[in-house]
Every structure is written in C-alpha cells, then in structure tokens.
C-alpha cells in the first residue's frame, strides 16, 4: 500500500511549502532520536517524516509525486512514458483497453506496462497487438543473476554482465547497481538492453563481509581494540560507506560496549539512511611474554565479573 506523504506530516494535499516546513520542524523536534533514546518506533517515524519533507519541499519531486505517487520518485522513472500510457487509457488499476476490433486486457499496473515500451512506441505496440503480430508475445524482461561484494552492494557500483537474450544471443552489458541493494533482492534495470528493449531483472546475491553485517539499513561492526586503548581511551579510524570517520573510544571502555554513528549506515532507495553500530571487542595481547603481566592483573579485580549470572 502506497504511503501518503502529506498524511505523514499531518497535512492535506495542496499544503503550502511553509506549512510543510512548519509541520516537519514540529514533528522532528518530537521524534528526534536524541529525545527518544532507544525508541525504535520513534526513530523509524522520524525517518519517514524526514523523507516526506524531502519530497514535499522540493518542487520537482513534489510535482512528480502529486501526479504519479511514489512511482514517480523511482530512479529512472520517465513521466512522458507514463503520460503516453494514460493517453491509451491505462492506469494503476488498468482494465480492458478497447480498439477497433480488439480488446487488450491488462492486469498489471501502469508501471508494468511502461517497461520496455517507449512513449513513441505505444501506437505501433497496440497496432501490432490488434493485428495479432508475434510482437505481442515478445518477452518484456530478461533475467540474470549477479554476485556482489558487500561494499559494492552497500555503496553501489557498475557491473559488466553477460546476458542471454530470448533469441539466444549473448550480450555484454554495463549494469549500474544502485546503493543499498540487499542479498536475495531483485533489481529491475530499465534501458540496460536498449531503449525499447526488455528490462533486465537481476537476482542479487551479496557476499558476506569479514567485519561488517547488515540489518535493514543499519550496519554492525565488531571493532577490535587493545586492552590499553580500552583502558586509556583512544581515537580510532573506522571505515563507513561515506569514507573513514574517527571514533572516540571512551576511557575504560568495556568489551561489548556499543557506539552509534548516526547516518553512517546504508542509504536506501527511498532516501532514508541507517546507522552504523560499533561494538567494542577488547583483545588480549598475543605475545607469550604477556602471560605474567596478565596474571598479575588478577588482584585488581574487586568484583566477580560473573556475579549474578544465572538462568
């Protein structure tokens, strides 16, 4: 079900830019994560409100949204194609389209119909259909599988792929992978096989990363630190999708302690950005000579670290 971005801000359609701005500022103050620590529901609502404001405060995005809904905000969306489809009587709840001596029953959406058919090609498309041409049976999509390194899936990349077309031809294409694609996801690339060619639909497999893992739009990193760094505190460089940032490790940091880097997670296709959670993992020295020193620390433990541990 498509979201109503005006309703996200408590507004009605036609609200002015000033009303959008005021509604966003009010909700942002109420929902900001700093005022709602640990409240995931408020955090998700804050992100939805921020996305609604981003769209409705931008004249171009708002015009596309008002005319086509969220479909109009998708990457690669062609408003001229959409208007051409509507001129033929096809809408989001499309039913039969009648012509001279034929009826074309379309059960999909307007977006589905636009795939592979240019605005300038609608006349010949329906003419061919009416005449019973084999063109109406032409595949509208070609499937392929792509395996991506974790970082490429998070940050986006270009991949060179060999794709087998329905006629048996093998073609090499440059596929632009947008940021944020998930393991097991499907990615529809329009125009990769030519302006009026079928869509290229990729089944995506993302390789696991030795350090990072992903949960939704959030990234998680187990950060090894030395016992000295944990005791004294330190400034440590940490890689993120936007480049390295310096994390300030607090004095006497404990193993398992989490640090949160807001906005340093995965960027979704709707504009939302997750966070990066860094979990401190204290590493013992790996040199044999450290044994005596480690054993000498026993007298400095004033409490049992497993006190109260029970099932």
C-alpha positions as CSV (number, residue, x, y, z in Angstrom):
1,X,0.0,0.0,0.0
2,X,1.4,3.4,-1.0
3,X,2.2,5.9,1.7
4,X,0.5,9.3,1.8
5,X,3.4,11.7,2.3
6,X,1.1,14.5,3.2
7,X,-0.5,12.4,5.9
8,X,3.0,11.6,7.3
9,X,3.3,15.3,8.1
10,X,-0.4,15.6,9.2
11,X,-1.2,17.8,6.2
12,X,-3.7,17.7,3.4
13,X,-2.8,17.8,-0.3
14,X,-2.3,21.3,-1.5
15,X,-0.5,22.4,1.7
16,X,1.9,25.3,1.1
17,X,5.7,25.0,1.4
18,X,5.6,27.0,4.6
19,X,3.0,24.5,6.1
20,X,5.2,21.6,5.1
21,X,8.2,23.3,6.7
22,X,6.4,24.0,10.0
23,X,4.9,20.6,10.2
24,X,8.2,18.9,9.7
25,X,10.0,21.1,12.3
26,X,7.3,20.3,14.9
27,X,7.4,16.6,14.3
28,X,11.2,16.5,14.0
29,X,11.5,18.1,17.5
30,X,9.1,15.5,18.9
31,X,10.6,12.4,17.2
32,X,14.3,13.2,17.1
33,X,16.4,10.2,18.3
34,X,18.2,12.4,20.9
35,X,14.8,12.9,22.6
36,X,13.8,9.3,22.3
37,X,16.9,7.2,23.0
38,X,16.3,3.5,22.3
39,X,12.8,4.1,20.9
40,X,13.0,2.3,17.5
41,X,9.4,3.2,16.7
42,X,10.0,6.9,17.1
43,X,13.3,6.6,15.1
44,X,11.5,4.9,12.2
45,X,8.7,7.5,12.3
46,X,11.4,10.3,12.3
47,X,12.9,8.8,9.1
48,X,9.6,8.6,7.4
49,X,8.8,12.2,8.3
50,X,12.2,13.4,7.1
51,X,11.6,11.5,3.8
52,X,8.2,13.1,3.4
53,X,9.7,16.6,4.0
54,X,12.5,15.9,1.5
55,X,9.9,15.2,-1.2
56,X,7.3,17.8,-0.5
57,X,9.8,20.6,0.0
58,X,11.3,20.0,-3.4
59,X,9.2,21.5,-6.3
60,X,10.3,18.9,-8.9
61,X,9.8,15.8,-6.6
62,X,6.5,17.1,-5.3
63,X,5.1,17.6,-8.8
64,X,6.1,14.1,-9.7
65,X,4.6,12.7,-6.5
66,X,1.4,14.6,-6.9
67,X,0.9,13.3,-10.5
68,X,2.2,9.8,-10.2
69,X,2.5,8.9,-6.5
70,X,5.7,7.3,-5.2
71,X,6.2,5.5,-8.6
72,X,7.2,8.9,-9.9
73,X,10.1,9.2,-7.4
74,X,11.7,6.0,-8.6
75,X,15.1,6.2,-10.2
76,X,14.8,6.1,-14.0
77,X,11.1,7.0,-14.0
78,X,10.0,8.5,-17.3
79,X,7.0,10.8,-16.9
80,X,6.5,11.1,-20.6
81,X,6.1,7.4,-20.9
82,X,3.6,7.4,-18.1
83,X,1.5,10.2,-19.7
84,X,1.6,8.3,-23.0
85,X,0.3,5.2,-21.3
86,X,-2.5,7.2,-19.7
87,X,-3.4,8.6,-23.1
88,X,-4.2,5.0,-24.1
89,X,-6.5,4.6,-21.1
90,X,-4.1,2.6,-18.9
91,X,-3.9,3.5,-15.2
92,X,-2.7,2.0,-12.0
93,X,-5.9,-0.1,-11.8
94,X,-5.9,-0.8,-15.5
95,X,-8.7,-2.9,-17.0
96,X,-9.5,-3.6,-20.7
97,X,-8.3,-1.2,-23.4
98,X,-10.5,-1.3,-26.4
99,X,-9.5,-0.6,-30.1
100,X,-11.0,-1.3,-33.4
101,X,-11.9,-5.0,-33.4
102,X,-9.8,-6.0,-30.4
103,X,-9.7,-5.8,-26.6
104,X,-6.4,-5.7,-24.7
105,X,-6.8,-6.9,-21.1
106,X,-4.0,-5.6,-18.9
107,X,-4.0,-6.9,-15.3
108,X,-0.8,-5.2,-14.2
109,X,0.0,-1.6,-13.2
110,X,0.8,1.4,-15.3
111,X,4.4,0.9,-14.3
112,X,4.4,-2.7,-15.6
113,X,3.0,-1.6,-19.0
114,X,5.7,1.0,-19.4
115,X,8.5,-1.5,-19.1
116,X,10.2,-2.0,-22.5
117,X,7.7,0.3,-24.4
118,X,8.8,3.9,-25.2
119,X,6.3,6.7,-25.2
120,X,6.8,6.9,-29.0
121,X,6.2,3.2,-29.4
122,X,2.7,2.9,-28.0
123,X,0.9,3.4,-31.3
124,X,2.8,0.6,-33.0
125,X,2.6,-1.6,-29.9
126,X,-1.2,-1.6,-29.9
127,X,-1.4,-1.7,-33.7
128,X,0.7,-4.9,-33.6
129,X,-1.4,-6.3,-30.9
130,X,-4.6,-5.6,-32.9
131,X,-3.2,-7.3,-36.0
132,X,-2.2,-10.4,-34.0
133,X,1.5,-9.8,-34.5
134,X,4.0,-12.1,-32.7
135,X,5.4,-8.9,-31.2
136,X,2.7,-9.0,-28.5
137,X,4.4,-12.2,-27.3
138,X,7.8,-10.6,-27.0
139,X,9.4,-11.1,-23.6
140,X,9.2,-7.9,-21.5
141,X,12.1,-8.9,-19.3
142,X,15.3,-10.9,-19.3
143,X,16.5,-12.5,-16.0
144,X,20.1,-12.8,-14.8
145,X,22.0,-13.4,-11.5
146,X,24.7,-11.2,-10.1
147,X,27.0,-11.7,-7.2
148,X,28.3,-8.5,-5.5
149,X,30.9,-7.9,-2.9
150,X,29.4,-6.5,0.3
151,X,30.8,-3.0,-0.1
152,X,29.6,-2.7,-3.7
153,X,26.1,-3.7,-2.7
154,X,26.1,-1.0,0.1
155,X,27.7,1.8,-1.9
156,X,26.5,1.0,-5.4
157,X,28.7,0.1,-8.4
158,X,28.8,-0.8,-12.1
159,X,29.0,-4.4,-13.1
160,X,29.8,-5.9,-16.5
161,X,27.4,-8.8,-17.1
162,X,26.9,-11.4,-19.9
163,X,23.2,-11.7,-20.5
164,X,21.5,-14.3,-22.7
165,X,18.6,-12.8,-24.7
166,X,15.4,-14.8,-25.6
167,X,16.7,-15.3,-29.1
168,X,19.9,-17.0,-27.8
169,X,22.2,-14.0,-28.3
170,X,24.7,-13.4,-25.5
171,X,25.2,-9.7,-24.9
172,X,27.7,-7.9,-22.5
173,X,26.0,-5.0,-20.7
174,X,27.2,-2.5,-18.2
175,X,24.7,-2.6,-15.3
176,X,24.6,0.3,-12.8
177,X,23.8,-1.1,-9.4
178,X,22.2,1.5,-7.1
179,X,23.3,1.8,-3.4
180,X,21.6,-0.3,-0.8
181,X,20.7,-3.5,-2.7
182,X,20.1,-6.4,-0.4
183,X,21.1,-10.1,-0.6
184,X,18.2,-12.0,-2.2
185,X,16.7,-8.9,-3.7
186,X,15.6,-8.4,-7.3
187,X,16.7,-5.4,-9.2
188,X,14.9,-4.2,-12.4
189,X,17.1,-2.2,-14.7
190,X,15.3,-0.4,-17.5
191,X,17.2,0.6,-20.6
192,X,20.1,-1.7,-19.9
193,X,19.3,-3.8,-23.0
194,X,18.4,-0.8,-25.2
195,X,15.9,2.0,-25.1
196,X,13.0,-0.2,-26.4
197,X,14.4,-3.5,-25.3
198,X,13.1,-5.7,-22.4
199,X,14.0,-4.9,-18.8
200,X,17.0,-6.6,-17.3
201,X,15.9,-8.2,-14.0
202,X,18.8,-9.2,-11.7
203,X,18.6,-11.6,-8.8
204,X,21.2,-10.3,-6.4
205,X,23.5,-12.4,-4.1
206,X,25.7,-10.3,-1.7
207,X,28.8,-11.9,-0.4
208,X,29.3,-11.8,3.4
209,X,31.8,-9.3,4.8
210,X,34.5,-10.5,7.3
211,X,33.9,-7.4,9.6
212,X,30.5,-5.9,8.8
213,X,27.0,-7.2,8.8
214,X,23.7,-5.6,7.8
215,X,20.3,-5.4,9.4
216,X,17.9,-3.4,7.3
217,X,19.5,-0.1,6.7
218,X,21.8,-0.4,9.7
219,X,25.4,-1.7,9.7
220,X,27.1,-3.5,12.6
221,X,30.8,-3.7,13.1
222,X,32.7,-5.6,15.8
223,X,35.7,-3.3,16.4
224,X,38.8,-5.0,17.9
225,X,40.7,-2.7,20.3
226,X,43.8,-3.4,22.5
227,X,43.4,-3.6,26.3
228,X,45.5,-0.3,26.5
229,X,43.1,1.5,24.2
230,X,40.1,0.3,26.1
231,X,41.7,1.4,29.4
232,X,43.0,4.8,28.4
233,X,40.5,5.7,25.6
234,X,41.6,6.3,22.0
235,X,40.7,7.8,18.7
236,X,40.2,5.0,16.1
237,X,39.6,5.3,12.4
238,X,36.6,3.3,11.2
239,X,35.5,2.8,7.6
240,X,32.0,3.7,6.6
241,X,30.1,3.9,3.3
242,X,30.9,7.6,3.2
243,X,34.6,7.1,4.0
244,X,36.7,6.9,7.2
245,X,35.5,8.6,10.3
246,X,37.3,8.8,13.7
247,X,35.5,7.2,16.6
248,X,36.3,8.4,20.1
249,X,36.7,5.4,22.4
250,X,35.8,6.4,25.9
251,X,38.1,5.8,28.8
252,X,37.7,2.3,30.4
253,X,35.6,1.1,27.6
254,X,34.2,-2.4,28.2
255,X,34.1,-5.3,25.7
256,X,30.7,-5.4,24.2
257,X,30.0,-1.7,24.7
258,X,28.3,-0.2,21.6
259,X,28.9,3.2,19.9
260,X,26.4,4.6,17.5
261,X,27.3,6.6,14.4
262,X,24.1,8.2,13.1
263,X,23.6,8.3,9.4
264,X,26.6,6.2,8.6
265,X,24.7,3.1,7.6
266,X,23.1,2.0,4.3
267,X,21.3,4.6,2.1
268,X,18.0,3.2,0.9
269,X,16.4,3.9,-2.5
270,X,13.8,6.0,-0.8
271,X,16.4,8.3,0.6
272,X,16.5,7.0,4.2
273,X,19.9,6.3,5.7
274,X,20.6,3.8,8.5
275,X,23.1,4.0,11.3
276,X,26.4,2.2,12.0
277,X,26.7,0.4,15.3
278,X,30.2,-0.2,16.5
279,X,30.7,-2.9,19.2
280,X,33.9,-2.8,21.2
281,X,35.8,-6.1,21.4
282,X,38.8,-5.9,23.7
283,X,41.6,-8.1,22.5
284,X,44.3,-9.6,24.8
285,X,47.9,-9.4,23.8
286,X,49.1,-12.2,21.6
287,X,52.7,-12.4,22.7
288,X,53.6,-15.3,25.1
289,X,55.6,-12.9,27.3
290,X,52.4,-11.1,28.2
291,X,51.3,-14.0,30.4
292,X,53.0,-12.9,33.6
293,X,51.6,-9.3,33.2
294,X,48.0,-10.6,32.5
295,X,48.2,-12.9,35.6
296,X,49.3,-10.1,37.8
297,X,46.1,-8.2,37.0
298,X,44.0,-10.7,39.0
299,X,44.5,-8.8,42.2
300,X,43.0,-5.7,40.7
301,X,39.5,-7.3,40.1
302,X,37.4,-6.1,43.1
303,X,34.2,-7.8,41.9
304,X,33.4,-11.0,40.2
305,X,32.5,-10.2,36.6
306,X,30.1,-13.1,36.6
307,X,28.3,-12.1,39.8
308,X,24.5,-12.7,39.5
309,X,24.9,-14.9,36.4
310,X,22.1,-17.4,36.3
311,X,19.4,-18.9,34.0
